[in-house]
């Protein structure tokens, strides 16, 4: 059936732009729900209610709660996914500083830090969420960084470097331990970069 404007559309299927907006709204709401309630207490029904949509629409776009969380992780960590390109641009002797500066640049920006914190809180408190987090980060970030290093045990080196950076970020931005939480950003980079360099390229 034609509409007054002369265009046709199948019943029940929103326009493409409307679909994208709805999907983004569901994803933003899901991240907020996971942050406020944690993974265990968050449900697809609750996400749908907060987003103002039918639960069936959440399942349509994302599938299960675990898949919704995985999508939220991907979006939250999208800025950090450029790390492999960032560390490739320059001499290997300075890769530790480039990676440290890049990662902490993501954390220092409130626009990128907020979704990261939301996802990390769920991952820390629930094994299912942690497994999703590990799987995505290992496949999409750590292995890509390791591929940039032409060295033995590249994946282990990258994981040790990541542990150093994530641990520091957790203490600074999540637990907010002083004086680390208030320390100057450049001071942190200067002190961490040599350690990260050692993990990546040391003996």
KOLZA-469455 format. One record per residue: x, y, z of N, C-alpha, C in turn; residue in three letters. Coordinates in Angstrom, 1 decimal. Example, Ala and Ser with C-alpha at 12.3 -4.5 7.8 and 13.67 -1.06 7.14 Angstrom:
REC   n_px   n_py   n_pz  ca_px  ca_py  ca_pz   c_px   c_py   c_pz type
REC   13.2   -5.7    7.8   12.3   -4.5    7.8   13.2   -3.3    7.8  ALA
REC   12.8   -2.2    7.1   13.7   -1.1    7.1   12.9    0.0    7.9  SER
***
This chain:
REC   n_px   n_py   n_pz  ca_px  ca_py  ca_pz   c_px   c_py   c_pz type
REC    0.8   -1.2    0.0    0.0    0.0    0.0    0.9    1.2    0.0  UNK
REC    0.5    2.2   -0.8    1.3    3.4   -0.9    0.9    4.4    0.2  UNK
REC    1.9    5.1    0.7    1.6    6.1    1.7    1.3    7.4    1.0  UNK
REC    0.8    8.5    1.7    0.4    9.8    1.1    1.5   10.3    0.2  UNK
REC    2.8   10.1    0.6    3.9   10.6   -0.2    4.2    9.8   -1.4  UNK
REC    3.5    8.7   -1.6    3.7    7.9   -2.8    4.8    6.9   -2.7  UNK
REC    5.4    6.7   -1.5    6.4    5.7   -1.3    5.8    4.5   -0.7  UNK
REC    6.5    3.3   -0.8    6.0    2.1   -0.1    7.0    1.6    0.8  UNK
REC    6.5    0.9    1.9    7.4    0.3    2.9    6.7   -0.9    3.5  UNK
REC    7.4   -2.0    3.7    6.8   -3.2    4.3    6.4   -2.9    5.7  UNK
REC    5.3   -3.4    6.1    4.8   -3.2    7.5    5.8   -3.8    8.5  UNK
REC    6.0   -3.0    9.5    6.8   -3.5   10.6    8.3   -3.2   10.5  UNK
REC    8.7   -2.8    9.3   10.2   -2.5    9.1   10.4   -1.0    9.1  UNK
REC   11.2   -0.5   10.1   11.4    0.9   10.1   12.4    1.4    9.0  UNK
REC   12.3    2.6    8.7   13.3    3.2    7.7   14.7    2.9    8.2  UNK
REC   15.7    2.9    7.3   17.0    2.6    7.6   17.6    3.5    8.7  UNK
REC   17.3    4.9    8.5   17.8    5.8    9.5   17.2    5.6   10.8  UNK
REC   15.9    5.3   10.8   15.2    5.0   12.1   15.8    3.8   12.8  UNK
REC   16.1    2.8   12.0   16.7    1.5   12.5   18.0    1.8   13.1  UNK
REC   18.9    2.6   12.5   20.2    3.0   13.0   20.1    3.7   14.3  UNK
REC   19.1    4.7   14.4   18.9    5.5   15.6   18.4    4.6   16.7  UNK
REC   17.5    3.7   16.4   17.0    2.8   17.5   18.1    1.8   18.0  UNK
REC   18.9    1.3   17.1   20.0    0.4   17.5   21.0    1.1   18.4  UNK
REC   21.3    2.4   18.0   22.3    3.1   18.8   21.7    3.4   20.2  UNK
REC   20.4    3.8   20.2   19.7    4.1   21.5   19.7    2.8   22.4  UNK
REC   19.4    1.7   21.8   19.5    0.4   22.6   20.9    0.2   23.2  UNK
REC   21.9    0.4   22.3   23.2    0.1   22.7   23.7    1.1   23.8  UNK
REC   23.4    2.3   23.7   23.7    3.3   24.7   23.0    3.0   26.1  UNK
REC   21.7    2.6   26.0   21.0    2.3   27.2   21.5    1.0   27.8  UNK
REC   21.9    0.0   27.0   22.5   -1.2   27.5   23.8   -0.9   28.3  UNK
REC   24.6   -0.1   27.8   25.9    0.3   28.4   25.6    0.9   29.8  UNK
REC   24.6    1.8   29.8   24.2    2.4   31.1   23.6    1.4   32.1  UNK
REC   22.8    0.5   31.6   22.2   -0.5   32.5   23.3   -1.4   33.0  UNK
REC   24.2   -1.9   32.2   25.3   -2.7   32.7   26.2   -2.0   33.7  UNK
REC   26.4   -0.7   33.5   27.2    0.1   34.4   26.5    0.3   35.8  UNK
REC   25.2    0.6   35.7   24.5    0.8   37.0   24.1   -0.4   37.7  UNK
REC   23.7   -1.5   37.0   23.2   -2.7   37.7   24.1   -3.9   37.7  UNK
REC   25.2   -3.8   36.9   26.1   -4.9   36.7   25.5   -5.9   35.7  UNK
REC   26.3   -6.9   35.3   25.9   -7.8   34.3   24.8   -8.7   34.8  UNK
REC   24.9   -9.2   36.0   23.9  -10.2   36.5   22.5   -9.6   36.6  UNK
REC   22.4   -8.4   37.1   21.1   -7.8   37.4   20.5   -7.1   36.1  UNK
REC   21.3   -7.0   35.1   20.7   -6.4   33.8   20.0   -7.5   33.0  UNK
REC   18.9   -7.1   32.4   18.2   -8.1   31.6   17.8   -7.4   30.3  UNK
REC   17.5   -8.2   29.3   17.1   -7.7   28.0   15.8   -6.9   28.1  UNK
REC   14.9   -7.4   29.0   13.6   -6.7   29.2   13.9   -5.4   29.8  UNK
REC   14.8   -5.3   30.8   15.1   -4.0   31.4   15.8   -3.0   30.5  UNK
REC   16.6   -3.5   29.6   17.3   -2.7   28.6   16.2   -2.1   27.7  UNK
REC   15.3   -3.0   27.3   14.2   -2.6   26.3   13.3   -1.5   27.0  UNK
REC   13.0   -1.7   28.2   12.1   -0.8   28.9   12.8    0.6   29.0  UNK
REC   14.0    0.6   29.4   14.8    1.9   29.6   15.0    2.6   28.2  UNK
REC   15.1    1.8   27.1   15.2    2.4   25.8   13.9    2.7   25.1  UNK
REC   12.8    2.3   25.7   11.5    2.6   25.2   11.2    1.8   24.0  UNK
REC   11.6    0.5   23.9   11.4   -0.4   22.8   10.9   -1.7   23.3  UNK
REC   10.4   -2.5   22.4    9.9   -3.9   22.7   11.1   -4.8   22.9  UNK
REC   11.1   -5.7   23.9   12.2   -6.6   24.1   12.6   -7.4   22.8  UNK
REC   11.6   -7.7   22.0   11.8   -8.4   20.7   12.8   -7.6   19.8  UNK
REC   12.7   -6.3   19.9   13.6   -5.5   19.0   15.0   -5.6   19.5  UNK
REC   15.3   -5.7   20.8   16.6   -5.9   21.3   17.2   -7.2   20.8  UNK
REC   16.4   -8.3   20.9   16.8   -9.6   20.4   17.0   -9.5   18.9  UNK
REC   16.2   -8.7   18.2   16.3   -8.6   16.7   17.7   -8.0   16.3  UNK
REC   18.1   -7.0   17.0   19.3   -6.3   16.7   20.6   -7.0   17.2  UNK
REC   20.5   -7.6   18.4   21.7   -8.1   19.1   21.6   -9.5   19.5  UNK
REC   20.5  -10.1   19.7   20.4  -11.5   20.2   20.3  -11.6   21.7  UNK
REC   21.1  -12.4   22.3   21.0  -12.6   23.8   21.7  -11.5   24.6  UNK
REC   21.5  -11.5   25.9   22.1  -10.5   26.7   23.6  -10.5   26.6  UNK
REC   24.2  -11.7   26.5   25.7  -11.8   26.3   26.1  -11.1   25.0  UNK
REC   25.3  -11.3   23.9   25.6  -10.6   22.7   25.4   -9.1   22.7  UNK
REC   24.4   -8.7   23.5   24.3   -7.2   23.7   25.5   -6.7   24.4  UNK
REC   26.0   -7.4   25.5   27.2   -7.0   26.2   28.4   -6.9   25.3  UNK
REC   28.5   -7.9   24.4   29.6   -8.0   23.5   29.6   -6.8   22.5  UNK
REC   28.4   -6.4   22.1   28.3   -5.2   21.2   28.7   -4.0   22.0  UNK
REC   28.3   -3.9   23.2   28.6   -2.7   24.0   30.1   -2.6   24.3  UNK
REC   30.8   -3.8   24.5   32.2   -3.8   24.6   32.9   -3.3   23.4  UNK
REC   32.4   -3.7   22.2   33.0   -3.3   20.9   32.9   -1.8   20.7  UNK
REC   31.8   -1.2   21.1   31.6    0.2   20.9   32.5    1.0   21.9  UNK
REC   32.5    0.5   23.2   33.2    1.2   24.2   34.7    1.2   23.9  UNK
REC   35.2    0.1   23.3   36.7    0.0   23.1   37.0    0.4   21.6  UNK
REC   36.1    0.9   20.9   36.4    1.3   19.5   37.6    2.3   19.4  UNK
REC   37.7    3.3   20.3   38.8    4.2   20.2   40.2    3.5   20.4  UNK
REC   40.2    2.5   21.3   41.4    1.8   21.6   41.8    0.8   20.5  UNK
REC   40.9    0.5   19.6   41.2   -0.4   18.5   42.2    0.1   17.5  UNK
REC   42.5    1.4   17.6   43.5    2.0   16.7   44.9    1.9   17.2  UNK
REC   45.1    1.3   18.4   46.4    1.2   19.0   47.4    0.5   18.0  UNK
REC   47.0   -0.6   17.3   48.0   -1.2   16.4   48.6   -0.3   15.4  UNK
REC   47.7    0.6   14.8   48.2    1.5   13.8   49.1    2.6   14.5  UNK
REC   48.7    2.9   15.7   49.5    4.0   16.4   50.9    3.5   16.7  UNK
REC   51.0    2.3   17.2   52.4    1.8   17.5   53.2    1.5   16.3  UNK
REC   52.6    1.3   15.1   53.3    1.0   13.9   54.0    2.2   13.3  UNK
REC   53.6    3.4   13.7   54.1    4.6   13.1   55.3    5.1   13.9  UNK
REC   56.5    4.5   13.7   57.7    5.0   14.3   58.7    3.8   14.6  UNK
REC   59.8    4.2   15.2   60.9    3.1   15.5   60.4    2.2   16.6  UNK
REC   60.9    1.0   16.6   60.5    0.0   17.6   61.1    0.4   18.9  UNK
REC   62.1    1.2   19.0   62.7    1.6   20.2   61.8    2.5   21.0  UNK
REC   60.8    3.1   20.4   59.9    4.0   21.0   58.5    3.5   21.1  UNK
REC   58.3    2.2   20.8   56.9    1.6   20.8   56.3    1.7   22.1  UNK
REC   57.0    1.5   23.2   56.5    1.6   24.6   55.8    2.9   24.9  UNK
REC   56.5    4.0   24.5   56.0    5.3   24.7   54.7    5.6   23.9  UNK
REC   54.8    5.1   22.6   53.6    5.4   21.7   52.4    4.6   22.2  UNK
REC   52.6    3.4   22.7   51.4    2.6   23.1   50.9    3.2   24.5  UNK
REC   51.8    3.5   25.4   51.4    4.1   26.7   50.7    5.4   26.5  UNK
REC   51.2    6.3   25.6   50.6    7.6   25.4   49.2    7.4   24.7  UNK
REC   49.1    6.5   23.8   47.9    6.3   23.1   46.8    5.8   24.0  UNK
REC   47.1    4.8   24.8   46.1    4.2   25.7   45.7    5.2   26.8  UNK
REC   46.6    5.9   27.4   46.2    6.9   28.4   45.6    8.1   27.8  UNK
REC   45.8    8.3   26.5   45.1    9.4   25.8   43.6    9.1   25.7  UNK
REC   43.3    7.8   25.5   41.9    7.3   25.5   41.3    7.5   26.8  UNK
REC   42.0    7.1   27.9   41.5    7.1   29.3   41.3    8.6   29.7  UNK
REC   42.2    9.5   29.3   42.1   10.9   29.8   41.0   11.6   29.2  UNK
REC   40.5   11.2   28.0   39.3   11.9   27.4   38.0   11.4   28.0  UNK
REC   37.3   12.3   28.7   36.0   11.9   29.4   35.0   11.2   28.4  UNK
REC   35.0   11.6   27.2   34.1   11.1   26.2   34.3    9.6   25.9  UNK
REC   35.6    9.2   26.0   35.9    7.8   25.8   36.1    7.0   27.1  UNK
REC   36.4    7.7   28.2   36.6    7.1   29.5   35.3    6.6   30.0  UNK
REC   34.2    7.3   29.9   32.9    6.9   30.5   32.4    5.6   30.1  UNK
REC   32.4    5.3   28.8   31.9    4.0   28.3   32.9    2.9   28.7  UNK
REC   34.2    3.2   28.7   35.1    2.2   29.2   34.9    1.8   30.6  UNK
REC   34.7    2.7   31.5   34.4    2.4   32.9   33.2    1.6   33.1  UNK
REC   32.1    1.9   32.3   30.9    1.2   32.4   31.1   -0.3   32.1  UNK
REC   31.8   -0.6   31.0   32.0   -1.9   30.6   32.9   -2.7   31.6  UNK
REC   34.0   -2.0   32.0   35.0   -2.6   32.9   34.3   -3.1   34.2  UNK
REC   33.4   -2.2   34.8   32.8   -2.6   36.0   32.0   -3.9   35.9  UNK
REC   31.3   -4.1   34.8   30.6   -5.3   34.6   31.5   -6.5   34.4  UNK
REC   32.6   -6.3   33.7   33.6   -7.4   33.4   34.3   -7.8   34.7  UNK
REC   34.6   -6.9   35.6   35.3   -7.2   36.8   34.4   -8.0   37.8  UNK
REC   33.1   -7.8   37.7   32.2   -8.4   38.7   31.4   -9.7   38.2  UNK
REC   31.6  -10.1   37.0   30.9  -11.2   36.5   31.7  -12.0   35.5  UNK
REC   31.8  -13.3   35.7   32.7  -14.2   34.9   32.2  -14.3   33.4  UNK
REC   30.9  -14.3   33.2   30.4  -14.3   31.8   30.8  -13.1   31.1  UNK
REC   30.6  -11.9   31.8   31.0  -10.6   31.2   32.5  -10.6   30.9  UNK
REC   33.2  -11.1   31.9   34.7  -11.1   31.8   35.1  -11.9   30.6  UNK
REC   34.5  -13.1   30.4   34.8  -14.0   29.3   34.6  -13.3   27.9  UNK
REC   33.5  -12.6   27.8   33.1  -11.8   26.6   34.2  -10.8   26.4  UNK
REC   34.5  -10.0   27.5   35.5   -9.0   27.4   36.9   -9.5   26.9  UNK
REC   37.3  -10.6   27.5   38.6  -11.2   27.2   38.6  -11.7   25.7  UNK
REC   37.6  -12.3   25.3   37.5  -12.8   24.0   37.6  -11.7   22.9  UNK
REC   36.9  -10.7   23.1   36.9   -9.6   22.1   38.2   -8.8   22.1  UNK
REC   38.7   -8.5   23.3   39.9   -7.7   23.4   41.1   -8.5   22.9  UNK
REC   41.1   -9.8   23.2   42.2  -10.7   22.7   42.2  -10.7   21.2  UNK
REC   41.0  -11.0   20.6   40.9  -11.2   19.2   41.1   -9.9   18.4  UNK
REC   40.6   -8.8   18.9   40.5   -7.6   18.1   41.6   -6.5   18.5  UNK
REC   42.2   -6.7   19.6   43.2   -5.7   20.0   44.6   -6.3   20.3  UNK
REC   44.7   -7.2   21.2   46.0   -7.7   21.6   46.7   -8.4   20.5  UNK
REC   46.0   -9.3   19.8   46.6  -10.0   18.7   47.0   -9.1   17.6  UNK
REC   46.3   -8.1   17.3   46.6   -7.1   16.3   47.9   -6.3   16.7  UNK
REC   48.0   -6.0   17.9   49.2   -5.3   18.4   50.4   -6.2   18.3  UNK
REC   50.2   -7.5   18.7   51.3   -8.5   18.7   51.8   -8.7   17.2  UNK
REC   50.9   -8.6   16.3   51.2   -8.8   14.9   52.2   -7.7   14.4  UNK
REC   52.3   -6.6   15.1   53.2   -5.5   14.7   54.6   -5.8   15.2  UNK
REC   54.8   -6.7   16.2   56.1   -7.0   16.7   56.7   -8.3   16.1  UNK
REC   57.8   -8.1   15.5   58.5   -9.2   14.9   59.5   -9.8   15.9  UNK
REC   58.9  -10.3   17.0   59.7  -10.8   18.1   59.1  -12.1   18.6  UNK
REC   60.0  -13.0   19.3   59.4  -14.2   19.9   58.4  -13.9   21.0  UNK
REC   57.5  -14.7   21.2   56.5  -14.6   22.3   55.8  -13.2   22.2  UNK
REC   55.4  -12.8   21.0   54.8  -11.5   20.8   53.5  -11.3   21.6  UNK
REC   52.7  -12.3   21.6   51.4  -12.2   22.3   51.6  -12.1   23.8  UNK
REC   52.5  -12.9   24.3   52.8  -12.8   25.8   53.3  -11.4   26.1  UNK
REC   54.2  -10.9   25.3   54.8   -9.6   25.5   53.7   -8.5   25.5  UNK
REC   52.8   -8.6   24.6   51.7   -7.6   24.5   50.8   -7.7   25.7  UNK
REC   50.5   -9.0   26.1   49.6   -9.2   27.3   50.2   -8.6   28.5  UNK
REC   51.5   -8.8   28.7   52.2   -8.2   29.9   52.2   -6.7   29.8  UNK
REC   52.4   -6.1   28.7   52.3   -4.7   28.5   50.9   -4.2   28.8  UNK
REC   49.9   -4.9   28.3   48.5   -4.6   28.6   48.1   -4.6   30.0  UNK
REC   48.7   -5.7   30.7   48.4   -5.8   32.2   49.0   -4.6   32.9  UNK
REC   50.1   -4.2   32.5   50.7   -3.0   33.2   49.8   -1.8   33.0  UNK
REC   49.4   -1.6   31.7   48.6   -0.4   31.4   47.2   -0.5   32.0  UNK
REC   46.6   -1.6   31.9   45.2   -1.8   32.5   45.2   -1.7   34.0  UNK
REC   46.2   -2.3   34.6   46.3   -2.2   36.1   46.5   -0.8   36.6  UNK
REC   47.3    0.0   35.9   47.5    1.4   36.3   46.2    2.2   36.0  UNK
REC   45.6    1.9   34.9   44.3    2.6   34.6   43.2    2.3   35.6  UNK
REC   43.1    1.0   36.1   42.2    0.7   37.1   42.4    1.4   38.4  UNK
REC   43.7    1.5   38.8   44.0    2.2   40.0   43.7    3.7   39.9  UNK
REC   44.0    4.2   38.8   43.9    5.7   38.6   42.4    6.1   38.4  UNK
REC   41.7    5.4   37.5   40.4    5.9   37.0   39.2    5.2   37.7  UNK
REC   39.4    3.9   38.1   38.3    3.2   38.7   38.4    3.2   40.3  UNK
REC   39.5    2.8   40.8   39.6    2.7   42.3   40.0    4.1   42.8  UNK
REC   40.7    4.9   42.0   41.1    6.2   42.3   42.1    6.3   43.5  UNK
REC   43.1    5.5   43.5   44.1    5.5   44.6   45.0    6.7   44.4  UNK
REC   45.2    7.4   45.5   46.1    8.6   45.5   47.5    8.2   46.0  UNK
REC   48.5    8.8   45.4   48.5   10.0   44.6   48.4    9.7   43.1  UNK
REC   48.3    8.4   42.7   48.2    8.1   41.3   47.0    8.7   40.6  UNK
REC   45.9    8.8   41.3   44.7    9.4   40.7   44.8   10.8   40.3  UNK
REC   45.6   11.5   41.0   45.8   13.0   40.8   47.1   13.3   40.1  UNK
REC   47.9   12.3   39.8   49.2   12.6   39.2   49.1   13.1   37.8  UNK
REC   50.1   13.9   37.4   50.1   14.5   36.1   50.1   13.4   35.0  UNK
REC   49.3   13.6   34.0   49.3   12.6   32.9   50.6   12.3   32.2  UNK
REC   51.4   13.4   32.0   52.7   13.3   31.4   53.7   12.5   32.3  UNK
REC   53.6   12.7   33.6   54.4   12.1   34.5   54.2   10.6   34.5  UNK
REC   52.9   10.2   34.4   52.6    8.8   34.3   53.1    8.1   33.1  UNK
REC   52.9    8.8   31.9   53.5    8.3   30.7   55.0    8.1   30.7  UNK
REC   55.7    9.1   31.3   57.1    9.1   31.4   57.6    7.9   32.2  UNK
REC   56.9    7.6   33.3   57.3    6.5   34.2   56.9    5.1   33.7  UNK
REC   55.8    5.0   33.0   55.3    3.7   32.6   55.9    3.3   31.2  UNK
REC   56.2    4.3   30.4   56.6    3.9   29.0   57.9    3.0   29.0  UNK
REC   58.9    3.3   29.8   60.1    2.3   29.8   59.7    0.9   30.2  UNK
REC   58.8    0.8   31.2   58.3   -0.5   31.7   57.6   -1.3   30.5  UNK
REC   56.7   -0.5   29.9   56.0   -1.1   28.8   56.9   -1.5   27.6  UNK
REC   57.9   -0.6   27.4   58.9   -0.9   26.4   59.7   -2.2   26.7  UNK
REC   60.0   -2.4   28.0   60.7   -3.6   28.4   59.8   -4.9   28.1  UNK
REC   58.5   -4.8   28.4   57.7   -5.9   28.2   57.6   -6.2   26.7  UNK
REC   57.6   -5.2   25.8   57.4   -5.4   24.4   58.6   -5.9   23.7  UNK
REC   59.7   -5.3   24.0   61.0   -5.5   23.2   62.2   -6.0   24.0  UNK
REC   62.0   -6.2   25.3   63.1   -6.6   26.2   63.5   -8.0   26.0  UNK
REC   64.6   -8.5   26.6   65.0   -9.9   26.5   63.9  -10.9   26.9  UNK
***
